[in-house]
Structures are given as structure tokens and as C-alpha cells.
């Protein structure tokens, strides 16, 4: 089921993203080419999938979730472009292709990331692309800016860079990853729920518990794959975390215990979805997919 759902949602999000990269004037062509390259070069689209699946779970219309799905993918893509820069993780491969600063140059990559970040909020604020009431659009903007900024993803990246070569206990490691990876995943689920127009306090609480569990599971599985997979399968350099002295779950817990923890988090996510009906099945499948994926 998840493969068919993923294919439908990927086609949907790609169709919504594609028109965003038309350069408005010739001198901006290279910038828009770098932005397009950074977004439209494959990828699992997990965060847009979560937007759509959360909207589905509350029986919303997916047309109303397109803007939110675009916004979270633009933020995610910008973070990858900047993450790969020499001053950050200094990587040459992303999704099996040269990273943006390798395909273009460092300055173009920095500007492309900046452009993608700003474009995310432009899309979310635009009623033509995000057809919600002004109050809901404001809620969405607040949620995404918090998740993407120093209280969320950027703060997690800062902790990550400051933790190289250090030993972190499990609580500190989780704090880092709930910011770096989990915050945007939580925002994806929240934005999808808000886009449905049917979110209430109880459903939002359950969906955020689900999102917290899978957000951490996603990072645990990433750490496992960095040990077990290979560069071709991952589409990025395998073993980079260990080589760079970064704290990871396998290093802290051991590989088998890390796998058990990922499964425990998956089960937590599935448990909180029990009150939801069949409409939440894509969310359940995504929880399973996150800990079973090989790339």
C-alpha cells in the first residue's frame, strides 16, 4: 500500500513544486537552476507524504494540503544544501548525484538554500497556493518557522556541529535529534492536520505524539543505515558520521539495541493512532516504512 500511496503523493508534490522554479528574469536563471536542482533531483518526499497522510487521517481534501507539502519540502531541501557545504558536513553526494555546491559552486549553493527557505514561507503565506483562512495560514507559518529555526532544526544543527568528537548520553542525543530531524517532521504532521480543516485538540495531541515518535525513529534508522548500508544505496557517503566523530545511536547503544529502539518508537507511533480509522492507514504505513527503509 505504501508504495502506491508514495507514488501518488510524489507525483502530486512534484507537480506542485515544479512551477516554483521558473526564473522571472534572465539574470536569475542560474539561481533558479540551482534551486530546481536541489529539489527536483529525486528524494523520498517523506515530509510531504506526512503532510498528505495527516490531512487524509482527518478526512481533509489533499488539494488544501499542497501548499504545506511544498513548504516543508523546500525547507528540507534548503537544509540539505547547506548541510552538504564544506563548512558543515562537507559532502560530495546527495541522492546519488553531486551535491549542489559541487554541481554549481559554493556561492550558488548558499544562495539556492537561502532562496528555498524564503520560498517556503512565501508559498505558505499565499492563499492561492495554500487556500486556508488567514488565521490558519498564520498558525502554519508560526509552526514552520519555529520548526525550521533556532528553536528547531537550525538549533539541532548547531548542537550537532558542537558535538563532534564528544560523548553525549542518550538524553542529550535525543534533544539534538528532536531539534535537528524531529522538529520538521512534527511540523509536517501538524501542517497536514491544520490543512484538513478538521483538526481538534484531541486529534492534534495524538498526531503530535505520533510525529514525535517517528521523528526520532527516522534519525535512529538514519544512524543505523550509516553503519549498515553502502554509498550507492544511500545516495550519500556511507560511514560519514563515524568518520567525522559524530555521536550516533549505534555508537551509544550498540547496533542491535539501536534497532530495537527504532522498533519501540515505531510501536509508540502506531499505538497513539489506535483511535483513528482506516483514513490513518497511510500514517501507520509511513511509521513502518521509516524503520524498514534501506536508504
Backbone as CSV, one residue per row, in Angstrom:
resi,resn,N_x,N_y,N_z,CA_x,CA_y,CA_z,C_x,C_y,C_z
1,UNK,0.817,-1.216,0.000,0.000,0.000,0.000,0.848,1.261,0.000
2,UNK,1.915,1.263,0.835,2.690,2.489,0.991,3.368,2.887,-0.315
3,UNK,3.776,1.903,-1.134,4.442,2.242,-2.393,3.495,2.964,-3.340
4,UNK,2.251,2.491,-3.413,1.277,3.140,-4.281,0.930,4.531,-3.756
5,UNK,0.758,4.645,-2.439,0.452,5.946,-1.833,1.617,6.909,-2.031
6,UNK,2.821,6.398,-1.832,4.017,7.215,-2.010,4.131,7.706,-3.446
7,UNK,3.863,6.825,-4.404,3.962,7.216,-5.815,2.946,8.307,-6.147
8,UNK,1.717,8.173,-5.643,0.678,9.181,-5.908,1.064,10.523,-5.301
9,UNK,1.530,10.474,-4.067,1.878,11.721,-3.385,3.127,12.366,-3.974
10,UNK,4.095,11.534,-4.387,5.295,12.082,-5.020,4.945,12.784,-6.321
11,UNK,4.068,12.176,-7.106,3.642,12.818,-8.355,2.921,14.122,-8.059
12,UNK,2.126,14.114,-7.005,1.365,15.305,-6.642,2.293,16.443,-6.190
13,UNK,3.241,16.127,-5.299,4.116,17.177,-4.788,5.062,17.685,-5.880
14,UNK,5.549,16.797,-6.737,6.429,17.238,-7.816,5.701,18.172,-8.776
15,UNK,4.430,17.875,-9.052,3.640,18.754,-9.927,3.408,20.111,-9.282
16,UNK,3.276,20.133,-7.957,3.074,21.406,-7.259,4.378,22.192,-7.140
17,UNK,5.506,21.491,-7.002,6.797,22.163,-6.850,7.333,22.720,-8.162
18,UNK,7.139,22.001,-9.228,7.787,22.328,-10.499,7.592,23.778,-10.954
19,UNK,6.376,24.329,-10.879,6.200,25.712,-11.367,6.913,26.770,-10.532
20,UNK,7.399,26.399,-9.355,8.033,27.384,-8.475,9.415,27.799,-8.946
21,UNK,9.978,27.075,-9.921,11.372,27.298,-10.293,11.525,27.925,-11.684
22,UNK,10.556,28.713,-12.067,10.645,29.475,-13.316,11.292,30.824,-13.016
23,UNK,12.471,31.056,-13.557,13.182,32.310,-13.289,12.389,33.489,-13.846
24,UNK,12.126,34.523,-13.039,11.342,35.656,-13.514,12.101,36.595,-14.456
25,UNK,13.436,36.460,-14.505,14.246,37.293,-15.392,15.530,36.552,-15.720
26,UNK,16.122,36.814,-16.870,17.265,36.015,-17.350,18.455,35.984,-16.402
27,UNK,18.733,37.098,-15.730,19.920,37.142,-14.873,19.776,36.282,-13.608
28,UNK,18.563,35.787,-13.364,18.334,34.908,-12.211,18.280,33.431,-12.614
29,UNK,18.568,33.158,-13.889,18.416,31.797,-14.392,19.283,30.799,-13.619
30,UNK,20.524,31.135,-13.368,21.424,30.196,-12.685,20.946,29.928,-11.252
31,UNK,20.481,30.965,-10.571,19.978,30.781,-9.216,18.802,29.803,-9.212
32,UNK,17.862,30.004,-10.121,16.686,29.133,-10.164,17.049,27.720,-10.626
33,UNK,18.051,27.609,-11.470,18.516,26.277,-11.865,19.104,25.535,-10.665
34,UNK,19.860,26.249,-9.837,20.437,25.628,-8.640,19.341,25.244,-7.650
35,UNK,18.329,26.079,-7.521,17.207,25.761,-6.633,16.459,24.531,-7.141
36,UNK,16.172,24.512,-8.433,15.481,23.355,-9.020,16.302,22.080,-8.837
37,UNK,17.595,22.171,-9.108,18.484,21.017,-8.972,18.426,20.459,-7.549
38,UNK,18.361,21.337,-6.580,18.385,20.932,-5.180,17.100,20.238,-4.736
39,UNK,16.005,20.505,-5.426,14.699,19.979,-5.028,14.219,18.851,-5.938
40,UNK,14.387,19.045,-7.250,13.765,18.130,-8.215,14.747,17.044,-8.674
41,UNK,15.561,16.565,-7.756,16.570,15.550,-8.112,16.311,14.238,-7.366
42,UNK,15.044,13.905,-7.249,14.702,12.672,-6.540,14.380,12.946,-5.092
43,UNK,14.565,11.967,-4.276,14.227,12.110,-2.862,12.947,11.364,-2.537
44,UNK,12.837,10.946,-1.288,11.698,10.122,-0.868,10.447,10.933,-0.596
45,UNK,10.601,12.249,-0.397,9.467,13.142,-0.114,8.720,12.714,1.152
46,UNK,9.452,12.250,2.158,8.806,11.763,3.376,7.985,12.858,4.048
47,UNK,8.498,14.063,4.102,7.803,15.133,4.816,6.515,15.551,4.099
48,UNK,6.522,15.746,2.778,5.233,15.963,2.095,4.272,14.792,2.254
49,UNK,4.806,13.570,2.235,3.956,12.404,2.456,3.256,12.491,3.814
50,UNK,3.969,12.927,4.819,3.379,13.074,6.148,2.318,14.166,6.166
51,UNK,2.555,15.246,5.431,1.536,16.299,5.319,0.252,15.710,4.748
52,UNK,0.378,15.025,3.617,-0.803,14.459,2.958,-1.472,13.392,3.824
53,UNK,-0.663,12.545,4.465,-1.228,11.466,5.265,-1.960,12.001,6.494
54,UNK,-1.431,13.064,7.117,-2.122,13.669,8.261,-3.428,14.316,7.814
55,UNK,-3.399,14.948,6.660,-4.627,15.533,6.098,-5.646,14.430,5.822
56,UNK,-5.195,13.336,5.233,-6.065,12.186,4.970,-6.652,11.613,6.260
57,UNK,-5.825,11.528,7.291,-6.268,10.929,8.553,-7.456,11.677,9.147
58,UNK,-7.531,12.977,8.866,-8.636,13.795,9.373,-9.659,14.093,8.277
59,UNK,-9.600,13.283,7.214,-10.586,13.329,6.133,-10.650,14.705,5.456
60,UNK,-9.466,15.301,5.272,-9.389,16.560,4.549,-9.165,16.330,3.060
61,UNK,-9.286,17.392,2.282,-9.050,17.332,0.837,-7.579,17.629,0.572
62,UNK,-6.921,16.754,-0.183,-5.485,16.905,-0.388,-5.127,18.192,-1.122
63,UNK,-6.045,18.717,-1.932,-5.779,19.980,-2.628,-5.443,21.093,-1.635
64,UNK,-6.017,21.003,-0.456,-5.794,22.039,0.549,-4.459,21.855,1.277
65,UNK,-3.784,20.737,1.010,-2.506,20.452,1.679,-1.303,20.659,0.765
66,UNK,-1.527,20.998,-0.499,-0.412,21.128,-1.441,0.587,22.205,-1.015
67,UNK,0.090,23.349,-0.579,0.989,24.431,-0.171,1.860,24.036,1.004
68,UNK,1.260,23.379,1.996,2.015,22.927,3.161,3.043,21.873,2.767
69,UNK,2.646,20.958,1.866,3.577,19.917,1.415,4.770,20.535,0.690
70,UNK,4.520,21.526,-0.154,5.623,22.229,-0.829,6.534,22.912,0.186
71,UNK,5.941,23.583,1.146,6.732,24.364,2.105,7.686,23.492,2.900
72,UNK,7.214,22.344,3.388,8.109,21.508,4.202,9.210,20.893,3.350
73,UNK,8.905,20.564,2.079,9.949,20.004,1.223,10.984,21.060,0.846
74,UNK,10.559,22.295,0.646,11.503,23.379,0.353,12.438,23.623,1.535
75,UNK,11.898,23.609,2.745,12.744,23.768,3.933,13.719,22.601,4.050
76,UNK,13.221,21.397,3.830,14.084,20.216,3.910,15.218,20.300,2.878
77,UNK,14.874,20.668,1.652,15.886,20.749,0.594,16.929,21.820,0.913
78,UNK,16.470,22.964,1.407,17.428,24.014,1.782,18.386,23.521,2.855
79,UNK,17.853,22.763,3.825,18.715,22.283,4.909,19.771,21.315,4.387
80,UNK,19.400,20.500,3.392,20.369,19.554,2.824,21.459,20.287,2.048
81,UNK,21.070,21.292,1.280,22.049,22.067,0.506,23.090,22.675,1.444
82,UNK,22.631,23.302,2.524,23.556,23.938,3.454,24.324,22.901,4.275
83,UNK,23.663,21.791,4.621,24.315,20.731,5.382,25.515,20.151,4.636
84,UNK,25.422,20.092,3.315,26.466,19.472,2.498,27.662,20.392,2.245
85,UNK,27.551,21.663,2.589,28.613,22.625,2.307,29.904,22.276,3.064
86,UNK,31.052,22.692,2.530,32.333,22.401,3.194,32.397,22.862,4.649
87,UNK,31.749,23.966,4.972,31.780,24.465,6.347,30.912,23.647,7.292
88,UNK,30.049,22.796,6.723,29.162,21.966,7.543,29.636,20.509,7.470
89,UNK,28.902,19.644,6.747,29.286,18.228,6.679,30.244,17.918,5.536
90,UNK,30.426,18.860,4.615,31.393,18.735,3.517,31.212,17.422,2.758
91,UNK,30.058,17.292,2.083,29.765,16.063,1.348,29.683,16.336,-0.146
92,UNK,30.027,15.317,-0.924,30.049,15.441,-2.381,28.840,14.801,-3.051
93,UNK,28.105,13.957,-2.313,26.980,13.216,-2.895,25.703,13.462,-2.119
94,UNK,24.603,13.603,-2.850,23.276,13.698,-2.259,22.301,13.068,-3.244
95,UNK,21.563,12.078,-2.792,20.608,11.361,-3.643,21.298,10.764,-4.874
96,UNK,22.546,10.338,-4.667,23.287,9.694,-5.729,23.849,10.635,-6.777
97,UNK,23.753,11.935,-6.555,24.238,12.916,-7.511,25.154,13.912,-6.800
98,UNK,25.947,14.666,-7.563,26.791,15.673,-6.920,25.958,16.660,-6.103
99,UNK,26.445,17.003,-4.931,25.744,17.990,-4.116,25.704,19.323,-4.855
100,UNK,24.817,20.201,-4.413,24.579,21.451,-5.155,25.842,22.281,-5.288
101,UNK,26.657,22.341,-4.234,27.873,23.157,-4.338,28.907,22.525,-5.262
102,UNK,28.791,21.210,-5.514,29.665,20.553,-6.479,29.134,20.717,-7.897
103,UNK,27.829,20.626,-8.064,27.230,20.767,-9.391,27.279,22.214,-9.874
104,UNK,27.259,23.157,-8.951,27.320,24.584,-9.303,28.590,25.176,-8.680
105,UNK,28.477,25.825,-7.559,29.617,26.332,-6.793,29.099,26.705,-5.417
106,UNK,30.006,27.001,-4.493,29.579,27.231,-3.113,28.651,28.432,-2.987
107,UNK,28.973,29.523,-3.658,28.134,30.716,-3.553,26.722,30.440,-4.085
108,UNK,26.644,29.740,-5.219,25.333,29.411,-5.783,24.547,28.509,-4.842
109,UNK,25.235,27.580,-4.187,24.562,26.672,-3.247,24.019,27.436,-2.041
110,UNK,24.809,28.346,-1.520,24.352,29.150,-0.377,23.119,29.955,-0.760
111,UNK,23.169,30.601,-1.914,22.040,31.412,-2.359,20.826,30.553,-2.694
112,UNK,21.064,29.387,-3.271,19.946,28.482,-3.564,19.257,28.063,-2.273
113,UNK,20.036,27.729,-1.247,19.442,27.372,0.036,18.665,28.524,0.636
114,UNK,19.244,29.712,0.574,18.538,30.898,1.076,17.220,31.100,0.326
115,UNK,17.282,30.939,-0.996,16.092,31.131,-1.812,15.005,30.115,-1.503
116,UNK,15.399,28.858,-1.299,14.423,27.808,-0.990,13.767,28.066,0.360
117,UNK,14.543,28.512,1.332,13.980,28.804,2.653,12.928,29.910,2.554
118,UNK,13.261,30.992,1.890,12.313,32.106,1.762,11.083,31.701,0.959
119,UNK,11.307,30.915,-0.093,10.202,30.486,-0.943,9.198,29.638,-0.165
120,UNK,9.667,28.850,0.785,8.767,28.023,1.593,7.726,28.879,2.303
121,UNK,8.158,29.969,2.884,7.230,30.822,3.624,6.355,31.645,2.678
122,UNK,6.905,31.986,1.519,6.100,32.677,0.512,4.936,31.793,0.059
123,UNK,5.220,30.524,-0.185,4.173,29.580,-0.610,3.122,29.413,0.478
124,UNK,3.579,29.277,1.707,2.659,29.033,2.814,1.765,30.247,3.083
125,UNK,2.281,31.437,2.821,1.504,32.664,3.059,0.544,32.994,1.918
126,UNK,0.749,32.392,0.748,-0.013,32.719,-0.454,-1.328,31.935,-0.472
127,UNK,-2.440,32.617,-0.403,-3.724,31.930,-0.353,-4.022,31.158,-1.632
128,UNK,-3.431,31.556,-2.744,-3.661,30.811,-3.988,-3.032,29.418,-3.894
129,UNK,-1.906,29.311,-3.223,-1.223,28.023,-3.097,-1.567,27.306,-1.793
130,UNK,-2.024,28.048,-0.814,-2.366,27.488,0.493,-3.733,28.036,0.907
131,UNK,-4.799,27.440,0.379,-6.134,28.037,0.484,-6.810,27.849,1.840
132,UNK,-6.171,28.385,2.875,-6.742,28.339,4.222,-7.169,29.744,4.625
133,UNK,-7.962,29.820,5.680,-8.265,31.124,6.256,-6.976,31.769,6.757
134,UNK,-6.990,33.096,6.840,-5.789,33.831,7.247,-5.273,33.354,8.606
135,UNK,-6.170,33.041,9.544,-5.748,32.608,10.876,-5.013,31.271,10.808
136,UNK,-5.499,30.357,9.961,-4.842,29.054,9.829,-3.492,29.208,9.132
137,UNK,-3.437,30.056,8.109,-2.146,30.293,7.444,-1.128,30.843,8.434
138,UNK,-1.585,31.720,9.329,-0.682,32.276,10.337,-0.206,31.192,11.297
139,UNK,-1.106,30.289,11.694,-0.702,29.150,12.535,0.354,28.311,11.829
140,UNK,0.149,28.074,10.550,1.093,27.273,9.778,2.447,27.958,9.684
141,UNK,2.445,29.246,9.409,3.694,29.992,9.316,4.450,29.966,10.637
142,UNK,3.715,30.124,11.727,4.343,30.096,13.045,4.947,28.730,13.327
143,UNK,4.203,27.667,13.006,4.682,26.302,13.267,5.922,25.991,12.451
144,UNK,5.921,26.357,11.176,7.058,26.026,10.322,8.282,26.862,10.666
145,UNK,8.088,28.143,10.963,9.244,28.981,11.297,9.886,28.519,12.595
146,UNK,9.072,28.094,13.559,9.627,27.572,14.815,10.383,26.276,14.578
147,UNK,9.810,25.376,13.755,10.447,24.080,13.487,11.742,24.226,12.712
148,UNK,11.807,25.220,11.826,12.974,25.372,10.952,14.088,26.198,11.577
149,UNK,13.776,26.988,12.593,14.725,27.961,13.111,15.555,27.488,14.289
150,UNK,16.055,28.434,15.087,16.956,28.090,16.199,16.284,27.261,17.296
151,UNK,14.958,27.326,17.381,14.242,26.501,18.358,14.006,25.094,17.825
152,UNK,14.364,24.853,16.559,14.126,23.558,15.937,15.342,23.078,15.172
153,UNK,15.188,22.983,13.844,16.198,22.350,13.001,17.562,23.038,13.070
154,UNK,17.601,24.346,12.938,18.884,25.063,12.950,19.572,24.912,14.310
155,UNK,18.765,24.965,15.378,19.339,24.741,16.699,19.931,23.347,16.819
156,UNK,19.230,22.343,16.273,19.745,20.983,16.283,21.027,20.837,15.494
157,UNK,21.111,21.543,14.361,22.337,21.502,13.569,23.502,22.123,14.330
158,UNK,23.211,23.198,15.075,24.268,23.840,15.870,24.770,22.897,16.964
159,UNK,23.831,22.207,17.622,24.221,21.234,18.646,25.053,20.115,18.018
160,UNK,24.617,19.665,16.830,25.318,18.593,16.118,26.760,18.980,15.829
161,UNK,26.956,20.163,15.279,28.311,20.617,14.954,29.165,20.771,16.211
162,UNK,28.527,21.190,17.303,29.261,21.367,18.547,29.543,20.077,19.288
163,UNK,28.950,18.974,18.802,29.092,17.693,19.498,30.115,16.771,18.863
164,UNK,30.736,17.201,17.781,31.714,16.357,17.094,32.853,16.003,18.044
165,UNK,33.133,14.702,18.128,34.215,14.232,18.978,33.873,14.150,20.450
166,UNK,32.626,14.489,20.807,32.221,14.447,22.202,31.334,13.234,22.461
167,UNK,31.244,12.843,23.735,30.323,11.777,24.138,29.039,12.419,24.651
168,UNK,27.909,12.051,24.057,26.607,12.509,24.539,25.866,11.326,25.135
169,UNK,25.181,11.551,26.256,24.323,10.492,26.773,23.044,10.452,25.953
170,UNK,22.182,9.473,26.221,21.012,9.293,25.374,20.074,10.494,25.430
171,UNK,19.922,11.100,26.591,19.036,12.265,26.707,19.541,13.419,25.852
172,UNK,20.835,13.663,25.876,21.409,14.753,25.080,21.313,14.457,23.591
173,UNK,21.525,13.192,23.220,21.425,12.799,21.818,19.995,12.987,21.317
174,UNK,19.027,12.630,22.138,17.632,12.792,21.732,17.259,14.266,21.629
175,UNK,17.754,15.071,22.533,17.489,16.510,22.444,17.987,17.060,21.118
176,UNK,19.205,16.669,20.735,19.767,17.132,19.470,18.896,16.715,18.293
177,UNK,18.493,15.443,18.259,17.782,14.947,17.092,16.309,15.335,17.076
178,UNK,15.713,15.570,18.238,14.339,16.089,18.236,14.307,17.488,17.644
179,UNK,15.414,18.191,17.742,15.525,19.503,17.098,15.911,19.344,15.626
180,UNK,17.025,18.672,15.373,17.600,18.644,14.026,16.713,17.943,13.008
181,UNK,16.168,16.792,13.373,15.358,15.997,12.450,13.886,16.006,12.823
182,UNK,13.606,15.842,14.108,12.234,15.665,14.547,11.352,16.880,14.379
183,UNK,11.898,18.070,14.552,11.060,19.272,14.542,10.348,19.456,13.205
184,UNK,11.045,19.235,12.098,10.418,19.424,10.786,9.421,18.305,10.494
185,UNK,9.699,17.108,10.983,8.742,16.014,10.818,7.474,16.296,11.621
186,UNK,7.636,16.802,12.833,6.464,17.177,13.631,5.674,18.280,12.935
187,UNK,6.370,19.259,12.381,5.686,20.346,11.679,4.928,19.827,10.459
188,UNK,5.486,18.840,9.779,4.820,18.280,8.599,3.466,17.683,8.974
189,UNK,3.445,16.919,10.060,2.192,16.315,10.510,1.219,17.392,10.977
190,UNK,1.711,18.366,11.708,0.847,19.447,12.197,0.250,20.239,11.040
191,UNK,1.076,20.580,10.055,0.569,21.358,8.921,-0.466,20.571,8.127
192,UNK,-0.256,19.277,7.971,-1.240,18.453,7.284,-2.555,18.407,8.019
193,UNK,-2.481,18.294,9.347,-3.698,18.283,10.155,-4.436,19.611,10.047
194,UNK,-3.701,20.714,10.127,-4.334,22.030,10.006,-4.941,22.227,8.621
195,UNK,-4.268,21.714,7.599,-4.779,21.868,6.227,-6.097,21.128,6.028
196,UNK,-6.328,20.089,6.815,-7.568,19.311,6.662,-8.805,20.121,7.002
197,UNK,-8.646,21.111,7.880,-9.797,21.879,8.348,-10.618,21.152,9.392
198,UNK,-10.171,19.963,9.804,-10.955,19.135,10.729,-10.204,18.816,12.017
199,UNK,-9.129,19.543,12.286,-8.314,19.235,13.460,-8.975,19.769,14.728
200,UNK,-9.019,18.940,15.763,-9.449,19.399,17.078,-8.331,19.115,18.078
201,UNK,-8.528,19.513,19.323,-7.451,19.425,20.315,-6.991,17.991,20.531
202,UNK,-7.930,17.055,20.608,-7.570,15.665,20.866,-6.809,15.044,19.699
203,UNK,-7.291,15.294,18.481,-6.611,14.713,17.315,-5.227,15.315,17.139
204,UNK,-5.089,16.611,17.369,-3.777,17.244,17.248,-2.796,16.682,18.277
205,UNK,-3.278,16.459,19.501,-2.405,15.908,20.540,-1.905,14.529,20.139
206,UNK,-2.807,13.684,19.639,-2.416,12.330,19.233,-1.461,12.366,18.053
207,UNK,-1.745,13.213,17.078,-0.897,13.277,15.891,0.494,13.806,16.229
208,UNK,0.584,14.725,17.170,1.900,15.235,17.559,2.691,14.174,18.338
209,UNK,2.006,13.347,19.127,2.691,12.237,19.789,3.227,11.254,18.753
210,UNK,2.415,10.978,17.755,2.845,10.130,16.641,4.084,10.727,15.970
211,UNK,4.030,12.018,15.686,5.116,12.680,14.970,6.406,12.691,15.774
212,UNK,6.295,12.878,17.083,7.496,12.865,17.931,8.172,11.495,17.891
213,UNK,7.357,10.453,17.890,7.917,9.094,17.870,8.593,8.800,16.536
214,UNK,7.924,9.100,15.427,8.534,8.768,14.131,9.673,9.710,13.782
215,UNK,9.622,10.946,14.302,10.728,11.875,14.053,12.029,11.354,14.633
216,UNK,11.950,10.799,15.833,13.144,10.228,16.447,13.508,8.901,15.786
217,UNK,12.486,8.098,15.449,12.749,6.822,14.766,13.465,7.042,13.445
218,UNK,13.106,8.093,12.739,13.746,8.410,11.462,15.249,8.601,11.651
219,UNK,15.628,9.340,12.694,17.049,9.593,12.923,17.772,8.348,13.398
220,UNK,17.132,7.558,14.254,17.758,6.307,14.710,18.042,5.406,13.510
221,UNK,17.055,5.304,12.602,17.259,4.473,11.420,18.326,5.057,10.506
222,UNK,18.388,6.371,10.389,19.463,7.007,9.618,20.835,6.606,10.161
223,UNK,20.965,6.628,11.485,22.237,6.258,12.118,22.568,4.788,11.843
224,UNK,21.549,3.944,11.873,21.750,2.517,11.596,22.210,2.321,10.152
225,UNK,21.558,3.016,9.224,21.910,2.877,7.812,23.321,3.388,7.531
226,UNK,23.756,4.399,8.273,25.108,4.919,8.076,26.152,3.854,8.415
227,UNK,25.759,2.882,9.259,26.646,1.777,9.619,26.478,0.608,8.655
228,UNK,25.229,0.261,8.336,24.942,-0.991,7.644,24.850,-0.896,6.129
229,UNK,24.507,0.268,5.611,24.238,0.377,4.182,25.530,0.703,3.417
230,UNK,25.381,1.106,2.165,26.539,1.482,1.351,26.231,2.774,0.614
231,UNK,27.249,3.389,0.075,27.096,4.708,-0.542,26.113,4.679,-1.703
232,UNK,26.165,3.634,-2.533,25.277,3.552,-3.692,23.824,3.485,-3.263
233,UNK,23.527,2.656,-2.262,22.152,2.519,-1.786,21.673,3.785,-1.102
234,UNK,22.522,4.373,-0.270,22.136,5.569,0.463,22.005,6.791,-0.432
235,UNK,22.809,6.853,-1.486,22.837,8.048,-2.316,23.649,9.170,-1.709
236,UNK,24.327,8.868,-0.588,25.235,9.818,0.053,26.358,8.997,0.670
237,UNK,27.399,9.658,1.138,28.583,8.955,1.599,28.289,8.142,2.857
238,UNK,28.473,6.831,2.758,28.241,5.941,3.899,29.403,6.049,4.886
239,UNK,29.090,5.916,6.184,30.121,5.934,7.210,30.630,7.307,7.571
240,UNK,29.962,8.354,7.072,30.447,9.724,7.292,30.353,10.125,8.771
241,UNK,29.286,9.690,9.457,29.118,10.084,10.857,30.265,9.559,11.720
242,UNK,30.581,8.277,11.546,31.680,7.687,12.325,33.005,8.345,11.970
243,UNK,33.225,8.565,10.671,34.482,9.181,10.235,34.647,10.588,10.802
244,UNK,33.520,11.296,10.965,33.567,12.671,11.468,33.467,12.750,12.989
245,UNK,33.405,11.597,13.647,33.352,11.595,15.106,32.044,12.093,15.674
246,UNK,30.945,11.889,14.939,29.647,12.357,15.426,29.005,11.322,16.348
247,UNK,28.336,11.771,17.401,27.627,10.823,18.267,26.406,10.253,17.550
248,UNK,26.200,8.936,17.635,25.084,8.269,16.970,24.475,7.240,17.919
249,UNK,23.287,6.765,17.571,22.627,5.756,18.393,23.370,4.412,18.384
250,UNK,23.831,3.912,17.233,24.600,2.666,17.288,25.871,2.788,18.136
251,UNK,26.539,3.947,18.042,27.749,4.135,18.847,27.423,4.166,20.332
252,UNK,26.293,4.760,20.689,25.919,4.895,22.090,25.311,3.616,22.652
253,UNK,24.357,3.032,21.904,23.566,1.911,22.413,24.078,0.556,21.949
254,UNK,24.829,0.544,20.839,25.136,-0.700,20.141,24.137,-0.875,19.009
255,UNK,24.563,-1.550,17.949,23.739,-1.634,16.747,22.407,-2.335,16.998
256,UNK,22.422,-3.475,17.672,21.183,-4.228,17.888,20.226,-3.477,18.805
257,UNK,20.751,-2.834,19.827,19.896,-2.052,20.727,19.306,-0.843,20.002
258,UNK,20.059,-0.258,19.093,19.539,0.858,18.294,18.374,0.382,17.417
259,UNK,18.526,-0.808,16.840,17.433,-1.369,16.030,16.188,-1.613,16.883
260,UNK,16.395,-2.131,18.077,15.269,-2.363,18.988,14.587,-1.046,19.355
261,UNK,15.387,-0.014,19.539,14.822,1.288,19.911,13.998,1.868,18.766
262,UNK,14.460,1.708,17.541,13.692,2.171,16.385,12.332,1.466,16.324
263,UNK,12.320,0.180,16.581,11.069,-0.578,16.572,10.155,-0.149,17.719
264,UNK,10.752,0.148,18.858,9.964,0.630,20.004,9.284,1.959,19.671
265,UNK,10.019,2.844,19.030,9.447,4.142,18.631,8.346,3.955,17.595
266,UNK,8.561,3.046,16.652,7.504,2.732,15.673,6.240,2.275,16.381
267,UNK,6.384,1.391,17.356,5.224,0.864,18.072,4.520,1.957,18.875
268,UNK,5.286,2.889,19.426,4.677,4.031,20.114,3.807,4.838,19.154
269,UNK,4.327,5.061,17.964,3.591,5.822,16.960,2.298,5.104,16.569
270,UNK,2.384,3.812,16.360,1.199,3.045,15.976,0.175,3.027,17.108
271,UNK,0.640,2.983,18.337,-0.267,2.924,19.488,-1.151,4.168,19.570
272,UNK,-0.562,5.335,19.358,-1.366,6.565,19.513,-2.356,6.753,18.367
273,UNK,-2.187,5.987,17.288,-3.133,6.084,16.168,-4.334,5.148,16.326
274,UNK,-4.393,4.403,17.414,-5.494,3.438,17.583,-6.887,4.066,17.474
275,UNK,-7.111,5.285,18.002,-8.465,5.851,17.893,-8.856,6.245,16.465
276,UNK,-7.890,6.322,15.553,-8.177,6.750,14.194,-8.633,5.556,13.357
277,UNK,-9.450,5.830,12.345,-9.962,4.772,11.483,-9.039,4.462,10.326
278,UNK,-9.618,3.890,9.292,-8.844,3.477,8.120,-8.186,4.647,7.409
279,UNK,-8.728,5.851,7.598,-8.146,7.021,6.935,-6.715,7.291,7.399
280,UNK,-6.360,6.765,8.577,-4.997,6.971,9.098,-4.046,5.869,8.684
281,UNK,-4.489,4.954,7.824,-3.611,3.856,7.428,-2.318,4.341,6.761
282,UNK,-2.348,5.390,5.916,-1.070,5.881,5.377,-0.083,6.318,6.461
283,UNK,-0.577,6.919,7.539,0.317,7.284,8.641,0.912,6.038,9.278
284,UNK,0.107,5.004,9.448,0.620,3.756,10.016,1.686,3.149,9.104
285,UNK,1.404,3.141,7.815,2.363,2.573,6.866,3.657,3.382,6.832
286,UNK,3.543,4.686,6.968,4.746,5.522,6.979,5.588,5.254,8.219
287,UNK,4.954,5.003,9.359,5.706,4.654,10.575,6.499,3.378,10.354
288,UNK,5.885,2.409,9.699,6.594,1.147,9.411,7.708,1.378,8.393
289,UNK,7.406,2.142,7.382,8.387,2.405,6.314,9.651,3.094,6.876
290,UNK,9.454,4.023,7.792,10.577,4.804,8.307,11.626,3.914,8.956
291,UNK,11.200,2.834,9.626,12.179,1.975,10.287,12.556,0.750,9.447
292,UNK,11.927,0.586,8.286,12.258,-0.547,7.416,13.048,-0.124,6.166
293,UNK,13.110,1.191,5.906,13.763,1.679,4.685,15.244,1.339,4.709
294,UNK,15.807,1.248,3.513,17.211,0.921,3.357,18.022,2.086,2.807
295,UNK,17.389,3.230,2.669,18.123,4.412,2.197,17.491,5.666,2.774
